[in-house]
Amino acid sequence: MRIVFMGTPEFAVPSLDILVKNNYNIIMAVTQPDKPKGRGHRIACPPVKEYALKNKIPVMQPVKIGGKDSVEKLKLLEPDLFITCAFGQFLTEDVLGIPGMGTVNVHGSLLPKYRGAAPIQWAIINGEKKTGITTMLTVLKLDAGDMLMKSEIDIDNDITAGQLYVKMSLLGAQTLLSTVKGLESGTITPVPQIECDTCYAPRITRDTGLINWSASAWEIHNLIRGTNPWPGAYSFFKNERIRIWTSAIIDFDKKTEKCAGSVLDVSKEGFEVQTGKGIILVSQVQCDNARRLTVEQYICGHAVCVGDCFGSE
């Protein structure tokens, strides 16, 4: 079986690696172009490219996968199967028509829920108790193809999006391997998605992390976890923007006479803050252009009193 693997970030590397280690014939790795990265804006290549070059796999980096030159190059490879995993570009009809066995996508949710760009983050933000990996056949409509295999994973109450991302990447690799073996043996029957059960996971932006303190403690805790490590949940405190990286729920229901966002207690463990429903403990923060600090470190250089208030602006 001649396989073209399409992927870009670290999430996709375990899926490519498991195919290589199981002696599948990866004839090409297709990934996004190199881009500037970090404060120095140095040009960096995607993790999938790094892996491919180390393993002597040819690499293709089209600006547009559906462009005429890209389509012709892919046709010349005479692939049996395309596999996509967090590739980052839509495949056109011309591209999807190339491999004889079709295109398999590794998606980070239990479809049909959370179609779209950020399923891991939104599953946490929305308070889901479980998520998983779905392999599916790729069609022109976003994440709407027939499902091949699913694997579930629990979402712990304190796990961050970054931590879940790592677990999901490994689960995705195992699910992909089982899927490819099933396609080879003819033991997989594609299952259509139920359209009425769909929901979407749009791209995360910097604005996604703005905390509404009138929300419940549980909702705010989920936002903090779901936007960690990027872009980070944030609020405004003492006339400056402050990111909140870690939190815990003190009480799910309690409502004091203080307004939402008010600091109820200050200790080295953190700030106890009133929300619209319940009390949350803020334990790690970061001001703009500064490093992350525990609250114990933060209060050494900042005067914080009971009654001070977090706000949306």
N, C-alpha and C positions, 0 to 999 in steps of 0.2 A: 504494500500500500504506500503510495507516494503522497506525503502530507505536506501542505504549506501551513505553517503556524503563524497567526497574526495576533500580536499582543504588544503592549508597551511598558506598563509599570511593573514594580516589584511583585504585585499581585499575580501577574501572569507567569512569572519565572518558574514556580513549582510545577505548573501544568506542562510547560515545555520540558522541564527537567525530567519529569516522570515518564514522558514519552521517549526521551533519549535513553534513559536508563533501562527502559523495557524494549530497546532495540527497534523502535519504530523509525521508519525512513523519513526524516525531516529534510526535505529538499530545499526549503527556503524559510527564513524567518522574516516576516514583514512587520515593520514597526514604524512609529512616527519619526519624523526628522529630528536630528539633534537640536537642542534648544539651550538658550542661556539659563543658568541656574545659580541660585544663591546671591549673596550681596555683591560678589565680584562679577556676576553675570558671565561667568566662564561657560563656554559651550560644553555641554555634557550630553552624552549619548544615553538613550533609554536603557533601563536594566535588561530588557529582553535582548537588545543588541549586544550588550556586554556579555551576556551568557552565550549567545550564539557565536560570537567571535572566539570565545574561549574554547568552544566545542567544535570549531571549524564548520559551522553552518553558514551558508551564504546569507547575506542580509540585503534586504530591499527596503528603502525608506521613501516611499512616495509622498508628495505633498497632498495629492488626491488619488486615492486608490482606484477611483473610477475613471481616471484620465486615460486617454487613448494609449499612451506609451505603457502605462502600468498594466492595462488589460492585455495588451499584446505580450508583454513579458510573462505574465501569469499563464497565458495560454500555451506559450512555448514550453513551460515546465511540465505540461501534461499531468496535472495532479489528479489524484483520485478523491482527495478530501481536503477541504479547508477547515481549520479550527481557529476560532477567534476567542480571545480572552482579554477583556479590557483593552481592546485595540485602540478605540478612540475615533474611528471614522466609520461612516455608514458605507455599507457595501451596496453598490449599484446592481441593477438587474444584469448588466453585462458581466460583472464579477461573479455574481451568484450562479450564473449559468455555466461557469467553467468546469468545476470539479464534478466527476461522474456520480460521486456519492453524496454530493451536496456540501453544505457548510454547517458545522456544529459550533454552537456558542456556549461558553461557560458563563453563566449569569449568577450574580451574588444575591439571589433571593429565592423564595419559594413561589415561583410564578403560579398564577398570574398576578400576584401582589408585587408591588414595587418594580414595575418596569421602569427603565430609565437609567440615568447616569450615576446616582448615588444611593443604591439600595441599602448598603450597610449602614450608612449614617442615618437615613430616615427610619430604618427599622428601630434603631435605638431612640432617636428623637421622639418617635411615636409610641414608645413604651411597649414594643412587641416583646413577648416572652420567648419566642423562638424565631429562627430564620433558617437559611440554608442555601444550598447550591442547586440550581436547575440547569441541566444541559438540554439544549433544544436545537431544532433545525432553524436556521436563519431565513427569514423572509424579508420583504421590503418594509413591512410595518414594524415599528420599534418593538423589539422583544416580544413579538406576537406569534412566533413559530410554534409548531407542535413540540411538546415536551418529550424528552427521551428518558432521563433519569433524574431523581431528586435525592438529596441527602440533607437531613435536618441537623441543627445545632441549637442548643439552648443559649439564650442571652442572659448572662448573669446581671444582677441589679447594679453592679458597680463597674462593669467592663466598659472600656472606652471604644470608640470607633477604630482607633489605631490597633488596639489589642484584638478586637474582633476581626479586623482586616487580615491579620496574620493567620488566625485560626481558619478563616474562610478560604484563604489562598491555598492552604494545605488540604482542606476538605475539597476544594474545587479540583485539585490535581487528582485526588483519589477517585472522585466522581467521573472526571474525564476519562481516566484510564478504564474504568468499568464500562463507560459508554462506548469507547472505541472497540473494546473487546466484544461488547454486545453487538455492535454494528458488523464486525467481522464475522461473528457466528450466526448472525441473523436472528438473534433472540430478543431484540428490542422492538416493541411496537409503539410508534409515535402516538402521543395522546394530545388532541386539540385542547387549547386553553379555553376556559369558560369566560367569555368576555365580560359578563356582568360582575365577575369577581375581581376585576382589575383595579389597581391603583398605581399611581406614578411616583417616582422618586426623582424629582428634578435636580439639576446640578446645584450643588452647594455654593453659595456666594459668601462674601464677607458679612453681608447684612443678615445672613441666616442666624448668626450667633447672637444677635441683640436680645437681651433678656427682658421679658415682660414680667415684672415682679408681681403683677396681679394674677398671674397663672399660679397653679398649685406647686407645692414643693416638689412633687414627683415630676411634673412637666419641666420644671427648671433644671432639676437634677439630670433628667434625660437629655435636655439640650446641651448641658455642659459636657456630658459624656459623648454625645453624638457629634459634637463639633471639635472634639479632641482627637487628633492633633491639629486639624485645620478646619476652619479659620480660628477656632476658639470662641467660646461664649464670652460676651462682654457686657459691661454696664458702664455707668458714669458715677464717679465717687469723688467728692471733694474737688470738683472742677477738672477732673481728668478721666480719660478713658482707662478702664482697668479690665483686663481679661481674668476670668475665673476658670481655673484648670481642674480643680478637684472639689468635690462637695460630698455631703452625706445628709440624709434626711433625719432630723431630730424628732419631728412629729408630723404625721400625715394630715391631721385635721385641725390642729389648734389655731385659733384666731384671737389675737390680743387686741387691745384698743389701738395699738400702733398701726400706722399705714403700711401697706405693702412696700417692701424694700428697706424698712427700718432695721437698724442694728439693735438687737435685744440684749446681747451680751458679747463681751470681748475677752478672749483668753488666748493662751499660746496655742490651743487646739484650733482656734478659728473664730470667725464671726458667726453668731447665731442671727439669722435674718428672717423677719416675718415675710411670708409670701401671701398670695391671695387665699391660700388654703394650706396651712401647715407651716412648719419652721425648718429651715435648711441651714446646715453648717457649711460655711465657705472656708476652705483650709489652705488653698494655694492660689496666689494671685500674681499678676504681672502688669506693671504700668508700661505704657508705650516707651520704646527705646530703652528698656531695662530688662534684667533677667527675671526669671520666675523666682518667687519668694514664698516660703511658708508664711502664714499669718504671723507666727511668732517673730520671724525676721522682719516682716513688713511693719509691725507696730514699734519696732526699735527706731525707725526713722520717720514714722507718720503718727500723728496724734489722732486716735480714733476713740470716740466716746459712744456710749449707749445713746440712742436717739439719732445718730447720724444716719443718713439715708442714701441708698443706691437709687439711681434713676435711669431713665431711658435717654436722657440728653443732658 
